[in-house]
């Protein structure tokens, strides 16, 4: 895919597009591609992806049945996407989310949650304790980013619980 207009990360590598079933009622939104994602040109293929796909399976979901994208399509430098990059990618993210009617958007981490809701004050730790957020994209289920779970394996059950929650919402609303 092309870089978003105003992308501050053009010189750091290619833009990485989404993957999966564009018509899926469940979309997973991550933060940004890492080194492995840039190399393989698809999201969630590195160590955080390993954590995610194990949690997805444990939650009773299948990778083939999901649509996966990121808040920012380019690898950020030095580490986390800046607000300007998230704003630059809003049009692309809106296109990804609006490609098909969504029932559930799973925001993987605070960056994704803020990008999807437009609320720069939200944090995942607090937000995941409440009900899903209703947005123009569907119900947003906030959860931990798999990279966080990689660093804190004891939080893995929380990620699985939230993915199950998203699955149950999609099954009951679909």
C-alpha positions in Angstrom: 0.0 0.0 0.0 1.0 3.6 -0.3 2.1 5.8 2.5 -0.6 8.0 4.0 -0.5 11.7 3.1 1.7 13.4 5.7 3.3 10.2 6.9 6.3 11.1 9.0 7.8 7.6 8.7 8.2 7.3 4.9 12.0 7.0 5.0 11.8 4.1 7.6 10.2 1.5 5.3 7.1 0.5 3.4 3.6 0.9 4.5 2.1 -2.4 5.6 -1.5 -3.1 4.6 -4.2 -5.1 6.4 -4.7 -8.8 6.2 -7.6 -11.2 6.6 -11.3 -11.3 5.6 -12.4 -7.7 4.7 -16.0 -8.7 5.4 -15.3 -10.1 8.8 -17.7 -8.8 11.5 -14.6 -8.7 13.8 -11.6 -6.4 13.1 -8.5 -6.4 15.2 -6.7 -3.0 15.3 -3.1 -2.9 16.4 -0.6 -0.1 16.9 2.0 -0.2 14.1 4.1 -2.7 12.3 7.4 -3.9 13.8 10.6 -5.1 12.1 9.2 -8.6 11.3 6.0 -7.1 9.9 7.9 -4.8 7.6 10.1 -7.8 6.4 7.1 -10.0 5.8 4.8 -7.2 4.7 1.8 -8.1 6.9 0.7 -7.3 10.4 1.3 -9.5 13.5 3.9 -11.9 12.2 6.5 -11.2 14.9 6.7 -12.2 18.6 3.6 -10.2 19.5 1.8 -11.9 16.6 2.7 -15.3 18.1 1.0 -14.2 21.4 -2.0 -12.8 19.6 -2.7 -15.9 17.4 -2.4 -18.3 20.4 -4.9 -16.0 22.3 -7.2 -15.9 19.3 -7.3 -19.7 19.1 -7.8 -20.0 22.9 -10.7 -17.5 22.6 -12.4 -19.8 20.0 -11.7 -17.6 17.1 -9.8 -18.3 13.8 -7.3 -16.1 12.1 -9.0 -16.7 8.8 -12.2 -15.3 10.1 -10.7 -11.9 11.2 -9.7 -8.7 9.6 -6.5 -7.2 11.0 -5.1 -3.7 10.5 -3.0 -1.2 12.4 -3.5 2.4 13.7 -0.4 3.4 11.7 0.6 1.6 8.5 4.3 2.4 8.7 7.0 1.3 11.2 7.4 4.2 13.7 10.7 5.6 14.6 12.1 5.3 17.2 9.4 3.1 18.8 5.8 4.3 19.3 3.7 6.2 16.7 3.5 9.9 17.3 0.1 11.7 17.4 0.9 13.2 14.0 1.4 9.8 12.4 -1.9 8.5 13.9 -3.7 11.6 12.5 -2.0 11.1 9.1 -3.3 7.5 9.0 -6.8 8.3 10.1 -8.2 8.2 6.5 -6.6 4.8 5.8 -7.8 3.4 9.1 -11.3 4.7 8.5 -11.3 3.1 5.0 -10.2 -0.3 6.6 -12.8 -0.1 9.3 -15.5 1.1 6.9 -14.8 -1.6 4.3 -17.7 -3.7 5.6 -20.2 -3.4 8.4 -18.4 -4.3 11.6 -20.0 -5.6 14.7 -16.9 -5.6 16.9 -13.6 -3.7 16.7 -11.0 -5.0 19.1 -8.5 -2.3 20.0 -5.2 -3.9 20.8 -3.6 -1.5 23.2 -4.0 2.2 24.1 -2.7 3.6 20.7 -5.3 1.6 18.8 -8.1 2.5 21.3 -7.3 6.2 21.0 -7.1 5.9 17.2 -10.4 4.1 16.9 -12.4 6.2 19.4 -10.7 9.6 18.8 -10.4 10.0 22.5 -6.8 10.9 23.4 -7.4 10.4 27.1 -8.5 6.8 27.1 -6.2 4.1 28.5 -6.8 0.4 28.0 -6.3 -0.7 31.5 -9.2 1.4 32.8 -11.3 1.1 29.6 -11.4 -2.6 29.4 -13.1 -2.8 32.8 -16.2 -1.0 31.4 -18.7 -1.9 28.7 -17.6 -1.7 25.0 -17.6 1.7 23.3 -20.2 2.4 20.7 -18.6 4.1 17.7 -19.5 4.5 14.0 -17.4 1.4 13.3 -19.3 -0.8 15.8 -18.7 -1.8 19.4 -15.1 -1.3 20.4 -13.7 -3.9 22.8 -10.5 -2.5 24.4 -7.8 -5.0 25.3 -4.1 -5.3 26.0 -1.6 -5.2 23.2 0.0 -8.6 22.6 3.5 -7.0 23.0 2.5 -6.1 26.6 1.4 -9.7 27.2 4.8 -10.8 25.8 6.5 -8.7 28.6 3.9 -9.7 31.2 2.8 -13.3 30.5 0.6 -13.3 33.6 -1.8 -10.9 31.8 -2.4 -13.3 29.0 -5.8 -14.4 30.4 -7.0 -10.8 30.2 -6.3 -10.8 26.4 -8.1 -14.1 25.9 -11.0 -12.9 28.0 -11.4 -9.8 25.9 -11.2 -11.7 22.6 -13.9 -14.1 23.9 -16.0 -11.1 24.8 -15.6 -9.8 21.2 -16.5 -13.2 19.8 -19.6 -13.4 22.0 -20.8 -9.9 21.0 -20.3 -10.8 17.3 -22.2 -14.1 17.7 -25.1 -12.5 19.5 -25.4 -9.4 17.3 -24.8 -11.1 14.0 
